[in-house]
């Protein structure tokens, strides 16, 4: 069975509080580890 997952951009202000919190935690972890994926965080 194959089910494609489509990429739909959603503005950050239209996401849930839980999503924004988890994104902030992930970004903070990248900053702590000086990840090459942190971009301009």
ABEGO torsion letter per residue (X at the ends): XBBBBBBBBBBAAABBAAAAAAAAAAAAAAAAAGBAAAEAX
